[in-house]
Amino acid sequence: MNYFIVGDVHGCLNTFIEILKRWDPETQRLIQVGDLVDRGRFIVETVAYARQLEARYPDRVTFVLGNHEDEVISLVLSKDSNPWFHSMGGETMNQYRKAGKRIEEDATWFANLPLYYEDDFVFVSHAGLSDVAEDPFERESLIWHRSPIKDIHKTQVYGHTPRFELTPLRDPLTHSIDIDTACVYGGKLSAIVLDDKGQEIDFISIKVDKRDINVSYFTGI
C-alpha cells in the first residue's frame, strides 16, 4: 500500500478536507504528522473529523502525536501548570466551550495517539528523529526538538517546524522531508505521496482556505 502523508493542520478544517480529496483510501495509507489543534478557526471540528476518519478506516489511517496535542494532555489530563493556556490554549479551550464539547474526551484520544509510525521503509513523526538527542525515540524529543535529523536509512517524514518559504525541506543525506508548509499562517497545507517502498511519487500543496484563517496568526505569506 502507498502512503499519503499530511502536514500540520492546526484547525484548518476546510483545507484539510480539500487536500484529502486527493487521497485514495483503497490504495493509500493516510498518516498525519500531528498538530491538529491550536491557532486555526475550526479546532473542535478538525479533531472530530480526524476521529471519524480513524473510526471509518482503522487499518488505513494514523494520526501521530504533535506537541500541541501534548500541551492539551498536559493541561487537561495531568493538570500541569502550563504556559500554553496563556498563549494559544485559551482560544482552543474557548472553541470547545462554544461548541459545547468537553475537551477531556479529545484529550484522552490524544493521549492514546502513537508517537510515530514506522515500517521497513517509512518513518513518520511530528518533529523527526533528532541526531543530537541521547535517545531520539524519547517522547519529548520526538514531538518538540528542532535539531538536525538523524539518518535511519529509510524515508523520514515530519512537520513541526513551519516552512515559511512554502516549500518542503528535503535532505537527501538523511532521506528526510519536513512537510509543514505554514498552512495556519496563511501558507499551504502539503501532502507527500510515497510508493510502497517509501519512494516519493507526488507532492501536493494547496493554499489555505480563507475560512480557516485566524487573523491572530495570519502573516500574509
N, C-alpha and C positions, 0 to 999 in steps of 0.2 A: 504494500500500500504506500502511496506517495504521502507527502506531508504538506499541509497548508498552515503556515506559522504566522500569527498575527502579533503586531507590536502593542505597545502600551495604549490602552483605550481611554482611561481616565474619564469615564462618564459620558463619552461621546457616542451615545447610543445610535443615532441615525447614521453616522459614519461607519460604525461597526456593522450595522445591518447591511449597509451598501456594499462594503468590501466582501461580506460573506456571500453575496450573490455570485461571487467568483469561485466559491468553494464547492467541490463536489463530494458530498458525504459518502458516496458509493465507492470512490476511488482514493480519497484523501483523508488522512487523519488530521483533524483540526487541533492545533496547540496554540494557546495564547500565553504570552510571556509574563503575565501578571500586571498589576496596577490597573485593575478595572475601575477603581474608585478614586475619589478626590478630583477637585478642580473643574470638571465638566458640569453640565446642567442637568444630566439625567443619570445620576449615580445609582439611585434605587432601581430604576428601570433597567439599567445596564446589567446590574448584578442579577436581577430577576431573569433577564433574557439569557444570560450565561448559564444560569442554573437550569433553565428549560432545555437549552441545548445539551447540557450534560445528561439530563434525565432522558432525553429522546435518543441520544447516541452514546450510551455509557461506554462502549468499547472503542469509540472513534473520536472522542472529544476530551481534551485535557486542558485544564487551566492550572498554571503553576502559581505559586505564591509570590506576590510582589511586596515591596517594602511598605506600600501604602495600605495594603490589607493587613500587614503585620502591625501597623500602627493602630488599626481598628481593634485587632485582637488584644493588643497590649492595654488599651484604654478600657474597652468594653468588658472583656473577659477576665483579664488579670488585674484590672483596677489600678494600673500603674499610673503614677504622675507622668504626664506626657505632654511635651510642648506641641505635639501635632494638633491637639484640640484648639490651641490658641492661634495656630497658623491657618490651616485649611480644614481641620477636623470639625470645627464648629459649624461650618457651612454644610459639611456632609451630614452631620447629626441633624441639622435643621431640615435637610431634604427628607430624611427619614421621618421626622416628626410631621412634616406637611403631608407626607404620603400615608400617614397612619400606620406605618410598619415598624415593628421592633427590630432595631439593628442587631440585637443579640442573636437573632436567627441567622442572619447572614454572617455575623462574626464567627459563629460556630462552624458554618460552612467553610469560611476562610481558614479556620484552624485545622481543617482536615485536608486542605489542598497540599499536593506534593511540592517539595522544594525544587524538583527538576523532573524532566522526562529524559530518559536515556535508553538507547538500544545499541545495537552493534555499529550503527552508522551515524547517529544523530544525538546531540546533547542540547537540551533547551532548558534554560533557567532565566530568572529575572535579570540578574546582573552579570552572569557568566562566572566561570571558574577563575579565581584570582591566581596570578602567577607568583604573588609575593606572600600570600596567606600561609600560615603554618599548616592549616587544614582547609584547603579550598572548598571542601564539601560541608564545612561548618555553616550553620543556618544564617548567622548574621552576615558572613562573607557572601554567601550565595545571593542574598537579596539587597545588600547595601553597598558593597565595595565599588570603587571606580578606578581600580588599579589595572595594570596590563593583564591581558587574558592569557591563561595557561593553555598551551597546546596539548591536546589529548588525542591527536591523530584521528579525529572524526569531526564532522561538521558541527560547529557550535553556534547556536543562535541565541541571542539575548536582547534585552532592551535596557531600561533603567536610565541610561544617560541620553537625554534628548539630542538629536542631531538637528540643530537649527539650520544647517545647510540644506535640510530636507532630502538628503541622500543617505543611504546606509553607509556604515563604516565597515568596509571589508578588509580583513587582514589575511592575506594568503599564507603568511608564515605560521599563523595559529589556526587556520581553517575556520575563522570565526567571523560573525557579522552582527553588528548592532543594528536592529531594525526599528528603533524608536525614532521616528521622523517628526517628532514635536507636534503631534496632532492637536492636543488640547491648547497649545499656544497659538493656534491659527495655521499650523503646518499641514502635514499629511499623515494619514494612517497607512501603514505599509504591511504587506504580507509577502513572505518568501515561499515559493513552491519548490520542494525538493523531490527528487525521484526516490524510489525505494532503497537506493544505496546512499542517499544523502547528498546527491549532486544537484546543484541549482538548475532548475529548468524554466523558472519565471520569477519575476519580481514585480509586484503590483503596488502602486501608491496612488491614493485618492485624496483630493483636497478635503479638509474637514468641512462637514456640513455646517453652515452658518447657524443653524438652530442649536447646535451643540456648544457653541462658544460662550464661555463665561467671560465677560469683559474684564474681569479682575485679572485674568491670566493671558488675555489676548495680546500678542506682541506685534501683530501686523506683518508677520513674515509671509 
